[in-house]
C-alpha cells in the first residue's frame, strides 16, 4: 500500500471509524489507548502521511507561520533579515511548518491584518519592533501567539533578542579605557527599539567611568546619506576623537565621508560599529564591531513560537550572547 492512502483507507483496514483515526492522529478526543496504539502502528507501518490540510483540520491548525519584516528596510539591512529567516525556516521545516512572509511599513498593517483575519497562520514572528508598535497591539488584541525577534517595551510579549545594551556598554567602555574623551554617537531612528537600547548602553558606559555623554556629539535619526555626512562633518569640527556608529549602514557611510575628507582611520579618528555584517567585511582598515548570530536569533524565536502554539510555557524574554571584535579601526 502506498503512502497515498487516506484516512478512509486506514479506517476500513482496521475496522474503525474515520473519526477514530483522526483522533488517534491528532491526539485529541476520547479514544482508548489500545486503539490509538493500533492506529499509529498501522500508519507507521504503511508510511502514511496525512496531507497538511487534513492534518490541519484534525488539529485545528494551519501549520503555517507568518514572518513580518519591514518594507522600509535599507539594502544593507537585508543580510540580517535573510539570516534570521533562514534560522526560522530551519526550525519550522523540522516541525513541518511553512512560512508566510508579510511585508509591513510603518502603520500599514493591511497584509498582517488580512492574514490573521483569514486564519492563515498559527502564529507570528515580528522581525523589527518599534517603540509604539501597532502590530504588537493588534496581535495582543487578537490573542494570536507571536514572538518578537528584538526587544519590546510592551508587557507580556515573548521576546528573543541579543544583549545589545551590554554589548554597546562593553565596546564603549573599551574606547573610554583607551583614552577616548570626545566620542560621537551616530545612529538611526529613535522610534526603533534597538537604537534606544544601544544608546542606553553608551550612557551606561559613561556613567561607569563617572562621565556624562556629550549631547553635542550625539547624532540620531540619521535617515539617509546626506544626514550621515553632515553628522560626520559636525563631529569632526567639534573635536571628535572616535565615531561610534549604531549599525553597519551608518558606519559604511561614515567611513566613505572620512575618506572623502582625507581623514585617516585610526590615526586621526577611531571608528567602531555596534553591528557587523558583510557590508563591513572588506573595509580598509578593518572595522571594530559587535558580532551577533542573526540565524540563531531567528531559530530561537521560532522555537519559542512553536512552543506557544503547542500551549507550553515559555520565557518572556531571552537575551542571546554577543562578541566584541577589535580590529584596525580602533588601534
C-alpha positions in Angstrom: 0.0 0.0 0.0 1.4 3.4 -0.9 1.6 6.5 1.2 -1.3 7.9 -0.8 -3.8 6.1 1.4 -6.4 8.2 3.1 -8.0 8.3 6.5 -10.9 6.3 5.0 -8.4 3.5 3.9 -6.9 3.3 7.3 -10.3 3.2 9.0 -11.5 0.4 6.6 -8.4 -1.7 7.1 -8.7 -1.5 10.9 -12.5 -1.7 11.1 -12.8 1.6 12.9 -14.4 4.9 12.1 -12.7 7.8 10.3 -13.3 9.9 13.5 -11.3 7.3 15.5 -8.4 7.5 13.0 -8.5 11.3 13.1 -8.4 11.4 16.9 -5.5 8.9 17.0 -3.5 11.1 14.6 -4.3 14.4 16.4 -4.0 13.1 19.9 -7.3 14.8 20.8 -10.7 13.4 21.7 -11.8 10.4 23.5 -10.2 7.2 22.3 -8.8 4.1 24.0 -5.1 3.8 24.4 -5.1 0.4 22.7 -7.0 1.7 19.7 -4.7 4.7 19.4 -1.7 2.5 19.5 -3.1 0.2 16.9 -3.9 3.1 14.5 -0.5 4.7 15.0 1.4 1.4 14.4 -0.6 0.8 11.2 0.1 4.2 9.7 3.8 4.0 10.6 4.0 0.5 9.0 2.4 1.8 5.8 4.3 5.1 5.8 1.0 7.1 5.9 1.5 10.8 5.9 -1.7 12.8 6.2 -1.7 15.9 3.9 -1.3 19.3 5.5 -5.0 20.2 5.0 -6.3 17.0 6.6 -3.8 17.2 9.4 -4.7 20.9 10.0 -8.4 20.1 10.2 -7.7 17.3 12.6 -5.6 19.5 14.9 -7.3 22.9 14.2 -4.0 24.2 12.8 -2.8 25.6 9.5 0.9 24.6 10.0 1.9 28.0 8.7 3.9 30.7 10.5 3.8 34.4 9.4 7.1 36.2 9.4 6.7 40.0 9.3 9.6 42.1 8.1 9.6 45.9 7.4 9.1 47.2 3.9 11.3 50.3 4.5 14.5 48.4 5.3 17.8 49.6 3.7 19.6 47.4 1.4 22.4 46.9 4.0 19.8 45.5 6.4 18.9 42.7 4.1 21.7 40.2 5.3 20.2 40.4 8.9 16.7 39.6 7.7 17.9 36.8 5.4 19.9 35.1 8.2 17.1 35.5 10.7 14.6 34.0 8.2 17.0 31.1 7.5 17.0 30.3 11.2 13.2 30.5 11.4 12.9 28.3 8.3 15.3 25.7 9.6 13.3 25.1 12.8 9.9 25.5 11.1 10.8 22.9 8.5 11.9 20.4 11.1 8.5 20.7 12.6 6.7 20.5 9.2 5.6 24.2 9.3 5.8 26.5 6.3 6.5 30.3 6.3 4.3 33.0 5.0 6.2 36.3 4.5 4.4 39.5 5.2 5.8 43.0 4.4 4.7 45.9 6.5 5.8 49.6 6.6 5.1 51.9 9.4 1.5 51.8 10.5 0.5 49.8 7.3 -0.8 46.5 8.7 -3.2 45.6 5.9 -1.2 42.5 5.0 -0.8 41.2 8.5 -4.5 42.0 9.4 -5.7 40.1 6.3 -3.6 37.1 7.1 -4.8 36.9 10.7 -8.5 37.6 9.9 -8.4 34.8 7.3 -6.9 32.4 9.8 -4.0 31.6 7.5 -1.3 31.1 10.2 -0.9 29.7 13.7 1.5 32.3 14.9 3.6 35.3 14.0 7.3 36.3 14.2 8.0 40.1 14.2 11.5 40.9 12.8 11.5 44.5 13.9 10.0 46.2 16.9 9.0 49.9 17.3 8.6 52.0 20.5 4.9 52.4 19.6 4.1 49.3 17.7 0.6 48.8 16.3 1.5 45.3 15.2 2.1 44.2 18.8 -1.1 45.8 19.9 -3.1 44.1 17.1 -1.7 40.7 17.8 -2.3 41.0 21.6 -5.9 42.1 20.9 -6.5 39.1 18.6 -4.8 36.7 21.1 -2.5 35.3 18.4 0.7 33.5 19.5 3.6 35.7 18.5 7.2 36.5 19.4 9.5 39.4 18.6 13.0 39.0 17.2 14.1 42.0 19.2 13.2 43.7 22.4 9.8 45.2 23.0 8.5 47.7 25.6 5.1 46.1 25.9 4.1 43.8 28.7 3.6 40.1 28.4 5.3 39.9 25.0 7.6 37.0 24.2 10.9 38.4 23.1 14.1 36.9 21.8 17.0 39.4 21.4 20.7 39.8 21.6 22.1 41.6 24.6 22.6 44.9 22.7 22.8 47.1 25.9 25.5 45.1 27.5 27.4 44.8 24.2 27.3 48.5 23.5 28.3 49.2 27.1 31.3 46.9 26.8 32.5 48.3 23.5 32.1 51.9 24.7 33.9 51.1 27.9 36.9 49.7 25.9 37.1 53.0 24.0 36.9 55.0 27.2 39.7 52.9 28.7 41.8 53.6 25.6 41.7 57.3 26.4 38.9 58.5 24.1 37.5 61.7 25.5 35.2 63.1 22.8 33.3 60.2 21.3 30.5 60.9 18.8 27.4 58.6 18.5 25.8 58.3 15.1 22.5 56.4 14.8 19.2 55.9 13.0 15.6 56.4 14.1 14.8 56.7 17.8 11.4 55.1 17.1 13.2 51.7 16.7 13.7 49.9 20.0 17.2 48.6 19.3 18.5 52.1 18.7 17.2 53.2 22.1 18.8 50.1 23.7 22.2 50.9 22.0 22.0 54.5 23.2 21.3 53.3 26.8 24.4 51.1 26.6 26.6 54.1 25.7 25.1 56.1 28.6 25.8 53.1 31.0 29.5 53.0 30.0 30.0 56.7 30.6 28.3 56.5 34.0 30.5 53.6 35.0 33.5 55.9 34.3 31.9 58.9 36.2 31.4 60.7 32.9 28.4 62.2 31.1 27.7 61.7 27.4 28.3 64.8 25.4 24.9 65.7 23.9 26.7 67.9 21.3 28.2 64.8 19.9 25.0 62.7 19.7 23.5 62.5 16.2 20.4 60.3 15.9 17.6 59.9 13.3 20.1 59.9 10.5 17.9 58.7 7.7 20.0 58.9 4.6 23.5 59.6 3.2 23.3 63.4 3.5 22.3 63.3 7.2 25.2 60.9 8.0 27.7 63.1 6.1 26.6 66.2 7.9 26.8 64.4 11.3 30.4 63.2 10.5 31.4 66.8 9.5 29.9 68.3 12.6 31.5 65.6 14.8 35.0 66.2 13.3 34.6 70.0 13.6 33.7 69.6 17.3 36.8 67.7 18.1 35.6 64.1 18.0 38.3 61.5 18.5 36.1 58.4 17.9 32.9 57.7 15.9 30.6 55.1 17.5 28.2 54.0 14.8 24.9 52.3 15.8 24.8 50.0 12.8 26.8 48.9 9.8 24.9 51.1 7.4 25.7 54.3 9.3 29.3 53.1 9.7 29.8 52.4 6.0 28.5 55.9 5.1 30.7 57.5 7.8 33.8 55.7 6.5 33.1 57.0 3.0 32.8 60.5 4.3 36.1 60.3 6.2 37.8 59.1 3.0 36.4 62.0 1.1 37.8 64.4 3.6 41.1 62.5 3.7 40.8 61.9 7.4 42.9 58.9 8.4 41.4 56.0 10.5 42.6 55.2 13.1 45.4 57.8 13.2 43.2 60.9 13.3 39.9 59.4 14.4 38.9 55.9 15.5 35.7 54.2 14.3 33.6 51.4 15.7 30.2 49.8 14.7 27.6 48.4 17.1 26.6 45.9 14.4 28.7 43.9 12.0 27.7 42.4 8.6 29.1 41.6 5.2 28.8 45.4 4.4 31.9 46.0 6.5 33.9 42.8 5.7 36.2 44.2 3.0 36.7 47.7 4.6 40.2 49.1 4.9 41.0 49.5 7.6 39.0 46.6 9.2 36.3 47.8 11.5 36.0 47.1 15.2 32.4 45.9 15.8 29.9 43.9 17.7 29.1 40.5 16.2 25.7 38.8 16.7 24.4 35.5 15.3 21.2 36.5 13.4 20.4 33.0 12.3 20.4 31.8 15.9 18.1 34.7 16.8 15.6 33.5 14.2 15.9 29.9 15.2 15.3 30.7 18.9 12.3 32.9 18.0 10.8 30.1 16.0 11.3 27.6 18.8 9.6 29.9 21.3 6.7 30.5 18.9 6.1 26.8 18.2 6.1 26.1 22.0 3.5 28.8 22.4 1.4 27.2 19.6 1.5 23.9 21.5 0.3 25.6 24.6 3.6 25.3 26.5 5.0 27.9 28.9 7.9 30.0 27.5 10.2 32.6 28.9 9.0 36.2 28.4 12.5 37.5 27.5 15.6 35.7 26.3 18.9 37.5 25.6 21.5 35.9 23.4 25.3 36.4 23.6 27.5 38.7 21.5 31.2 39.1 20.7 33.3 42.3 20.7 35.6 42.1 17.7 38.5 44.5 18.0 40.2 45.4 14.7 42.4 48.0 13.0 39.9 51.0 13.1 40.4 51.5 16.9 44.1 50.6 17.3 
